[in-house]
Amino acid sequence: MEHPEPDTRTFERGLAQYVRAVASAVGVPAESTTVEISDTATAYLGLPRRWLDRPDHDVMLVWTERRGWSLAVETEPTAATEVIAHHGGADLVPTPAVVARFVADTAAGRHCGPAAPSAVNTATRTSLSEQLRPYLGSETEPPA
């Protein structure tokens, strides 16, 4: 009898492929991304742009399993990052095109979302694994 892949491995592989798809959509090479699974799952994409009001600081796109996507700038190497905007909504796994639009709109000053999320999402890793499953084996978008 075939055993299904453990949920943690499915989650890790799905998240990595999803982050690669988002990176492609925002024009970031895969080597500029990081995915970490520990007590909290996170992803990081270093963006190849500077923020107009902080031209000396790196801009990053960050994902957490509780908050979803955020744009932030690094202030100092030892200091916490400063969040510029959060992608609103309850969907922690929006399509890569939606994330790319969020980045472009925020960079252009058109993002209306809050700088801080209003609540922590309570999606479980099992639920997130199911949302990420279409990205398994995909290098870009999930199958239609």
C-alpha positions in Angstrom: 0.0 0.0 0.0 1.4 3.4 -1.0 1.7 5.9 1.8 1.0 9.6 1.1 3.9 12.0 1.4 4.1 13.3 5.0 2.4 16.7 5.3 5.6 18.5 6.4 7.5 17.5 3.3 4.5 18.3 1.1 4.3 21.7 2.8 8.0 22.4 2.4 8.2 21.4 -1.2 5.0 23.2 -2.1 6.1 26.4 -0.4 9.5 26.3 -2.1 7.9 25.9 -5.6 5.3 28.6 -4.8 8.1 31.0 -3.7 9.9 30.3 -7.0 6.8 31.0 -8.9 6.3 34.3 -7.0 10.0 35.2 -7.6 9.5 34.6 -11.3 6.4 36.8 -11.4 8.2 39.7 -9.6 11.4 39.3 -11.6 13.7 37.9 -8.9 16.1 35.1 -9.6 15.6 31.9 -7.6 19.0 32.4 -5.9 17.6 35.6 -4.3 15.0 33.6 -2.4 15.0 31.7 0.9 12.5 29.4 2.5 12.7 28.3 6.1 10.5 25.8 7.9 10.8 25.6 11.6 8.2 26.4 14.3 7.1 29.1 11.8 7.4 28.9 8.0 8.8 31.9 6.3 10.1 33.0 2.9 12.2 35.9 1.8 12.8 37.4 -1.7 15.4 40.1 -2.1 14.0 42.6 -4.6 16.3 44.3 -7.1 14.9 47.8 -6.4 15.3 50.6 -3.8 12.4 52.4 -2.1 12.1 56.0 -3.1 12.0 57.4 0.5 14.8 54.9 1.6 17.2 54.7 -1.3 20.1 53.3 0.9 18.1 50.3 2.1 17.4 46.9 0.6 13.7 46.0 -0.2 12.4 42.6 0.5 9.2 40.6 0.0 8.6 38.4 3.0 6.0 35.6 3.6 4.9 34.0 6.9 2.4 31.3 7.4 0.4 33.6 9.8 0.6 36.9 8.0 1.1 36.1 4.3 3.0 38.6 2.1 4.6 41.9 3.3 7.0 44.4 1.8 9.7 45.6 4.1 13.0 47.5 4.1 16.2 46.6 6.0 17.2 49.5 8.1 20.4 48.3 9.7 22.0 44.8 9.6 21.2 44.2 13.3 17.9 46.0 13.5 14.4 44.5 12.7 13.1 45.2 9.2 10.5 47.9 8.7 7.3 46.8 7.1 6.0 49.1 4.3 2.8 47.2 3.5 1.0 43.9 3.9 -0.9 42.2 1.2 -4.5 42.3 2.5 -7.1 39.6 2.6 -7.4 36.2 4.1 -5.7 34.4 1.3 -2.2 33.5 2.5 -1.3 31.9 -0.9 -2.5 34.4 -3.5 -1.4 33.7 -7.1 2.1 34.9 -8.1 0.4 37.4 -10.4 -1.5 38.9 -7.5 1.7 39.2 -5.4 3.5 40.8 -8.4 0.7 43.3 -8.7 0.9 44.0 -4.9 4.6 44.7 -5.2 4.2 47.0 -8.3 1.2 48.9 -6.8 3.0 49.4 -3.5 6.2 50.6 -5.3 4.0 53.1 -7.3 2.3 54.3 -4.2 -1.1 52.7 -5.1 -1.3 50.1 -2.4 -4.1 50.9 0.0 -3.5 48.0 2.4 -2.6 48.6 6.0 1.1 48.8 7.0 0.3 46.3 9.7 -2.1 43.3 9.5 -5.2 43.4 11.7 -5.1 39.8 12.8 -3.1 36.6 12.6 -4.4 34.1 10.2 -5.1 30.7 11.8 -4.7 28.5 8.7 -3.1 25.2 9.6 -0.1 23.8 7.8 -2.4 21.0 6.5 -4.7 23.7 5.0 -1.7 25.6 3.6 -0.2 22.3 2.2 -3.5 21.8 0.3 -3.3 25.4 -1.1 0.3 24.8 -2.1 -0.2 21.4 -3.6 -0.8 22.7 -7.2 2.7 24.2 -7.2 4.3 20.8 -6.6 6.3 19.9 -9.7 5.7 23.3 -11.2 8.4 25.9 -12.0 5.9 28.8 -12.5 2.1 28.9 -12.2 -0.1 26.1 -10.9 -2.0 24.1 -13.5 -5.3 25.7 -14.5 
